[in-house]
Amino acid sequence: MLQVKELSVHYEKAEALKGVSIQVSHGSIVTLIGANGSGKTSMMRVISGLKRPSSGEIWFQRKRIDGLAPHKIVRLGIAHIPEGRRIILPLTVLENMEIGAYLRKEKDKIAESLEKIYKHFPVLKDRGKQMAGSLSGGEQQMLAMARALMTNPKLLLMDEPSVGLSPLLVEEVGKIIRDIHKERVGIILVEQNAHMALKLAQSAYVLEVGRVVLEGEAADLIHNEDVRRAYLGG
């Protein structure tokens, strides 16, 4: 589904990614594990077109996409939920979700997507006319996820979806990710809660200072002593 080949990214003279390669199979969850500054968010920004790579290639469904404008990447089926939610606070909940469908023309399909989203996030249906800025942190995160799903994505990039949430809401976010995965949507998950991320994912990459230092099946890496010591607290 997605292949990232020898990707390098610079911010002025600083190299954020150094020849990184990853791949995502159709409908699978892949997690990127690493400390702050390891290059996880840079990877997401490059895949979604928000940052241009210095070198390397990105292929999505056999089409090369590195260098494409973000809206063209969205049209191909990749949606990005950035860290910090980035919802539009002065607009209503429904208006925020409708923005997610701005590239879609088929009104009946858009209505179907909205009804499907309400099954994942029933609270948003009740809050439809409410200003997005009045939502709780957990509700805002749900809205950010719902807006991305309104693009009808084939691949969803999720950057720190549980940050700042209570343990109960973190569990709810994990359940929603599982539900989305059941619909055969591919997911790249960057998550501070490494234990949850490895439980959700089929495969994982560990990044350190812009390089992949370890990769494999998530079920195996969760028992790896180096991973447990560095990211799982034991």
C-alpha positions as CSV (number, residue, x, y, z in Angstrom):
1,M,0.0,0.0,0.0
2,L,2.7,2.5,1.1
3,Q,6.4,2.3,0.6
4,V,8.9,4.8,1.9
5,K,12.4,4.4,0.5
6,E,15.6,5.8,1.9
7,L,13.9,9.0,3.0
8,S,16.0,12.0,4.2
9,V,14.6,15.2,5.6
10,H,16.3,18.4,6.6
11,Y,15.2,21.5,8.6
12,E,17.9,23.9,7.4
13,K,21.1,22.2,8.4
14,A,19.5,19.7,10.9
15,E,18.8,16.3,9.5
16,A,15.6,14.9,10.9
17,L,15.4,11.7,8.9
18,K,18.5,9.8,7.6
19,G,17.7,7.3,4.9
20,V,14.6,5.8,6.6
21,S,12.6,3.1,4.8
22,I,9.2,1.7,6.0
23,Q,6.2,0.0,4.4
24,V,2.5,-0.4,5.2
25,S,0.5,-3.3,3.9
26,H,-3.1,-2.7,2.9
27,G,-5.4,-2.4,5.9
28,S,-2.6,-2.9,8.5
29,I,-1.6,-0.8,11.5
30,V,2.0,0.2,11.7
31,T,3.4,2.1,14.7
32,L,6.5,4.3,14.9
33,I,8.1,4.2,18.3
34,G,10.8,6.6,19.5
35,A,11.7,9.5,21.8
36,N,10.9,13.1,21.1
37,G,13.1,14.3,18.2
38,S,13.6,10.8,16.7
39,G,11.8,11.8,13.5
40,K,8.3,10.3,13.9
41,T,6.4,13.5,13.2
42,S,8.7,14.5,10.4
43,M,7.9,11.1,8.7
44,M,4.2,11.9,9.0
45,R,4.6,15.4,7.6
46,V,6.5,14.2,4.6
47,I,4.0,11.5,3.8
48,S,1.1,13.9,3.9
49,G,3.0,16.5,1.8
50,L,3.4,19.1,4.5
51,K,7.2,18.8,4.3
52,R,9.3,18.1,1.2
53,P,12.0,15.4,1.5
54,S,15.6,16.1,0.8
55,S,16.0,12.7,-0.9
56,G,14.2,9.4,-1.1
57,E,10.9,8.2,-2.5
58,I,7.4,7.6,-1.3
59,W,5.0,5.3,-3.2
60,F,1.3,5.0,-2.5
61,Q,-0.7,2.3,-4.3
62,R,2.0,2.3,-7.0
63,K,2.0,6.0,-7.5
64,R,5.0,8.2,-6.5
65,I,3.7,10.9,-4.2
66,D,6.8,12.6,-2.7
67,G,6.7,16.3,-3.7
68,L,2.9,16.3,-4.4
69,A,0.8,19.1,-2.8
70,P,-1.1,18.1,0.3
71,H,-4.5,18.4,-1.2
72,K,-3.5,16.0,-4.0
73,I,-2.3,13.5,-1.5
74,V,-5.6,13.7,0.4
75,R,-7.4,13.1,-2.9
76,L,-5.4,9.9,-3.4
77,G,-6.6,8.6,0.0
78,I,-4.2,9.7,2.7
79,A,-5.5,11.7,5.7
80,H,-3.3,13.2,8.4
81,I,-4.5,13.8,12.0
82,P,-1.7,16.0,13.3
83,E,-0.5,16.3,16.9
84,G,-2.4,18.9,18.7
85,R,-5.8,18.2,16.9
86,R,-5.8,21.5,14.9
87,I,-9.5,21.7,14.7
88,I,-11.1,25.1,13.8
89,L,-12.4,26.3,17.1
90,P,-14.8,29.1,15.9
91,L,-16.7,26.7,13.7
92,T,-19.3,24.2,14.8
93,V,-18.6,20.5,15.2
94,L,-20.5,19.7,12.0
95,E,-18.8,22.4,10.0
96,N,-15.4,21.0,11.1
97,M,-16.4,17.5,9.8
98,E,-17.8,19.0,6.6
99,I,-14.4,20.6,5.9
100,G,-13.0,17.1,5.9
101,A,-15.1,16.3,2.8
102,Y,-14.3,19.5,0.9
103,L,-12.6,17.5,-2.0
104,R,-15.5,15.1,-2.3
105,K,-18.3,15.7,-4.7
106,E,-20.7,12.8,-4.2
107,K,-23.2,14.1,-1.6
108,D,-24.9,10.7,-1.0
109,K,-21.5,9.1,-0.2
110,I,-20.6,12.0,2.1
111,A,-23.9,11.5,4.0
112,E,-23.0,7.8,4.3
113,S,-19.6,8.7,5.7
114,L,-21.2,11.1,8.3
115,E,-23.6,8.4,9.5
116,K,-20.7,5.9,9.8
117,I,-18.7,8.4,11.8
118,Y,-21.6,8.9,14.2
119,K,-21.4,5.2,14.9
120,H,-17.7,5.7,16.0
121,F,-18.4,9.0,17.8
122,P,-22.0,9.3,18.9
123,V,-21.2,12.2,21.1
124,L,-20.4,14.3,18.0
125,K,-23.9,13.8,16.7
126,D,-25.2,15.4,19.9
127,R,-22.7,18.2,19.7
128,G,-23.2,19.0,16.0
129,K,-24.3,22.6,16.4
130,Q,-21.9,23.3,19.2
131,M,-18.8,25.4,18.7
132,A,-15.7,23.2,18.4
133,G,-13.8,25.3,20.9
134,S,-16.4,24.4,23.6
135,L,-15.6,20.7,23.4
136,S,-13.5,18.9,26.0
137,G,-10.0,17.7,25.1
138,G,-11.2,14.2,24.5
139,E,-14.1,15.4,22.3
140,Q,-11.8,17.6,20.3
141,Q,-9.6,14.6,19.6
142,M,-12.6,12.6,18.4
143,L,-13.5,15.6,16.2
144,A,-10.0,15.6,14.7
145,M,-10.3,11.9,13.9
146,A,-13.8,12.3,12.5
147,R,-12.7,15.2,10.2
148,A,-10.0,13.0,8.8
149,L,-12.4,10.1,8.3
150,M,-14.6,12.4,6.3
151,T,-12.0,12.4,3.5
152,N,-12.8,8.7,3.1
153,P,-9.1,7.7,3.5
154,K,-7.4,4.5,2.5
155,L,-4.5,5.4,4.9
156,L,-4.8,7.3,8.1
157,L,-1.8,9.1,9.7
158,M,-2.4,9.5,13.4
159,D,0.1,11.6,15.4
160,E,-0.2,11.3,19.2
161,P,-4.0,10.7,19.4
162,S,-4.0,10.1,23.1
163,V,-1.8,12.9,24.3
164,G,-3.2,14.8,27.2
165,L,-6.2,12.5,27.6
166,S,-7.3,10.7,30.8
167,P,-6.6,6.9,31.0
168,L,-10.3,6.2,30.4
169,L,-10.3,8.3,27.2
170,V,-7.0,6.7,26.1
171,E,-8.8,3.4,26.3
172,E,-11.7,4.8,24.2
173,V,-9.3,6.1,21.6
174,G,-7.7,2.6,21.3
175,K,-11.1,1.1,20.8
176,I,-11.9,3.6,18.0
177,I,-8.6,2.8,16.3
178,R,-9.5,-0.9,16.4
179,D,-12.9,-0.2,14.9
180,I,-11.4,1.9,12.1
181,H,-8.9,-0.9,11.4
182,K,-11.8,-3.4,11.0
183,E,-13.0,-1.3,8.0
184,R,-9.6,-2.1,6.3
185,V,-8.3,1.4,6.6
186,G,-4.5,1.4,6.9
187,I,-3.0,3.3,9.8
188,I,0.4,4.7,10.7
189,L,0.3,5.4,14.4
190,V,2.7,7.6,16.3
191,E,1.8,7.3,20.0
192,Q,3.5,8.3,23.3
193,N,1.8,5.3,24.9
194,A,4.1,2.8,23.3
195,H,2.4,-0.2,25.1
196,M,-1.0,0.7,23.6
197,A,0.6,1.3,20.2
198,L,2.3,-2.0,20.1
199,K,-0.9,-3.8,21.2
200,L,-2.8,-2.2,18.4
201,A,-0.3,-2.6,15.6
202,Q,0.7,-5.5,13.4
203,S,4.2,-4.1,12.8
204,A,6.5,-1.5,14.3
205,Y,9.6,0.6,13.6
206,V,11.8,2.0,16.4
207,L,13.4,5.3,15.4
208,E,16.4,6.9,17.2
209,V,17.8,10.2,16.0
210,G,16.3,10.0,12.6
211,R,17.2,6.3,11.8
212,V,15.3,3.0,12.1
213,V,17.2,1.0,14.6
214,L,14.7,-1.9,15.0
215,E,11.7,-3.2,13.1
216,G,9.5,-6.2,13.1
217,E,6.2,-7.6,14.2
218,A,4.7,-5.5,17.0
219,A,3.9,-8.7,19.0
220,D,7.6,-9.5,19.0
221,L,8.9,-6.0,19.8
222,I,6.7,-5.7,22.8
223,H,8.7,-8.4,24.4
224,N,12.1,-7.1,23.2
225,E,14.2,-6.2,26.2
226,D,15.7,-3.0,24.7
227,V,12.2,-1.8,23.7
228,R,10.8,-2.6,27.1
229,R,13.6,-0.8,28.9
230,A,13.5,2.3,26.7
231,Y,9.8,2.7,26.0
232,L,7.6,0.5,28.2
233,G,9.0,1.3,31.6
234,G,10.4,-2.1,32.5
